[in-house]
Amino acid sequence: MHLDVFQVLADPTRRRIVEALRSGEQQVSDVVEKAGIHQSGVSRHLRILSESGFVSMRPDGQRRLYALKPEPFQELDGWLTGYRQLWEARLDRFGAALEKKQQHQQTRRVEEKGPRK
């Protein structure tokens, strides 16, 4: 089963698990506590996250420690880069229009007051 990064993160449970792992390597029991999901659900979603490359597992004695891998997030960032440029251009135009409107309002206020005597 191969899911793309959007399919993997479309599930709210997996997003909660990813959020729980943001602070670093953790055991399943820690993820269960932080994500508020039953252990069987966490294990199932960790398997999907692992198979899709989001999570790595490192054995440590009897424990299994899970951690986020950077590659899928870099893929997301790369995809978003083109859209980020679009947003930034629109925000720049919005900022320029807002500044122009504020300057116009200030000019009007000064004109309304008229010359001082």
Summary of the structure (lengths in Angstrom):
residues: 117
radius of gyration: 24.8
end to end distance: 81.1
largest distance: 86.9
contacts: 280
relative contact order: 0.11
helix: 68%
strand: 12%
